[in-house]
Structure formats: C-alpha cells, structure tokens
Amino acid sequence: MTDILKSTLPTDTLKKFLTTDKSTRIQALHLSHAWQTGLAHQDLPPVVIRLLGELAAASVLLAGNIKFDGSVVLQLQGNGPVRLIMVECTAALGLRATAHLRDEMPIPENSTLQQLMNPDGLGRFTVLLDPAAEQAGASTYQGIVPLEGETVAAVLEHYMKHSEQLDTRLWLAADADACGGLLLQRMPGEPDATGTPQDSDSAQATWEHCQALAATIKAPELLASGNPDALIHKLFWEDDLLAFPEQDIRWHCPCTRERVANMLRSLGRPEVESILEEQGHVHIACNFCGKPYDFDAVDCATLFIDPDDMMPAPGSRSVH
Ligand SMILES: [Zn+2]
C-alpha cells in the first residue's frame, strides 16, 4: 500500500463513495498535472499557493455533488496582503483558480489564513452556485458569510454547517506540485411525518467511525496519493463502501487568443495603435489564469481588416 501511496503518476481524479448504510458520503481527490498547468503563469508565494490549492480542492469536492449544469465558485476576500482567492469548478470538473495580492504588503512565510486575508475581521467568504447560462429558469445562488476559521477547511466546514445545515468534514493539502483533499459529509436521513430528516443512532455511529478514521490523515499523504482510491482504501480498508466511477478533473480557463482579439477590437484601432507605438507590441495576460497573449504589429493590423476585404490566398478556393 505504501508503494501505491508514493506513486507519482499524474492523476487528476475525483473518487466518490458512500457507506453501505448510505448515511455518509466519502470523497477524495488528487490533482497534479491539472494543478501544475493552472499555476504555470501565476507567480505566487508558497503560502498563497497552499491556500489557493486547498480552496481549489474544496471546490472540486463540492462540484462533484451539484445537481445542475453549472459551476461552484468559492471566493475568499479581505483587507490583508492577499486581496482575493477565487476558484471555480464546473459540474464536469473543469477547474480554474486565481489569487490577487496587494503589491505593497509583504507576505511572510508561515502566515495564517486570518493574517493573510482578514487582519481587520471584515473578510468575507462567498459561495456562488452558477447555473450554465443556457438553462432557462435556473437562477444563481449566492451565500456570503464572515471569513471565520483558521484554515480553508475550517471556513468551509463552518459554512456548510451554518448555511447548508450539512455536517461536513474536510482535510485539504496543497503545494506547487499537487493538491489533495478528502471530504466526509453526513447525508440527510429519511424525513418523518413532519418532513424533518431523522438521524438514526446507527447513522450517528457511522459518521463518528468515518471521522475517527479520516482524522488520522496527514498532509503528506494527501499530497502523495497519486490515486485517490489508494488513499480511501488505506483509511477505510475494514469497511465495505459503495464506489462510484472515477471522474477526471481538468484545468479549464475559457480564455483564448480569439477572445483577447475581440477585446482588442472593442478597444478600437486608435487605442491599439497607441499601445503599439509605445511598447512595440501588445501584451495581455488573462486576468484569471495569467496566460500571456502577445500581438505584434502585423497581428494588430490583421485585427482591423474587414474579412470581406481579405484576398483569398493563391490557389485557395472560396468556401462561400
Ligand atoms: Zn485564462
């Protein structure tokens, strides 16, 4: 088992389980390639990468359970050296994540979440459930609560308990190479005659049993477990669990060169030409993932050519 846990194969997967009495949900994920792709153009200090990765892992664990086509957006915001940490994960497990810092404020290594984001106690944690645009009748849900808790896991647990009335436990870990996460969630019991969910003693025992096993997990194990299955089997090897098919997670930021080109067109030719004159080229980085897009003078000239005026290349045939 140890050998499996030490596997460094890149796996970007979410694995979901239920206890056989269906009273507790168990989920684990491990991200490596997708996470490294997402950080490729983001220059962040290690302590911020850890917070961002933990929030990213949490968003995947929550997005794995949404019942609509859309996305889960989690956002930490405050007046400390880290202004904003924001992650988005779609129901299909497309993930993106970004952090915005206050340049003038130093970020000491080993800072806590509260020191980095909430020195004045005015920080906020926002959960947004955002249905895909084309779904008629679906509306966006937004919950905003004070930023309470010393860790990303504690912030989320607090939110789930007080805003969603769901007992949830999270173990999260992240560094520049990988993210790992484990979620336990108590499923609502069968409703009684008044519609109030009933919790049986045996469901309570299952919940406590799962928490006791999961509590032994350490951050290095969450980060090293290339395969979330191996992590679950290590913790719950004595229990029969109902397993669901593994789901792939991928990094997905919708920015494209074409979108940036459209943005430049909307700026207008004089504005683009003045940037060209000043800098020799137009350099734009995606506001979310930091991916750079570069347009030289020829690229910029092509932006403003009416497609109808373009001459077909010699030998090419019209497709009209
Ligand atoms: Zn992007």
Residues whose N, C-alpha, C, O or C-beta is under 5 A from the ligand:
A	BS01	ZN	C253 C255 C286 F288 C289 G290 K291
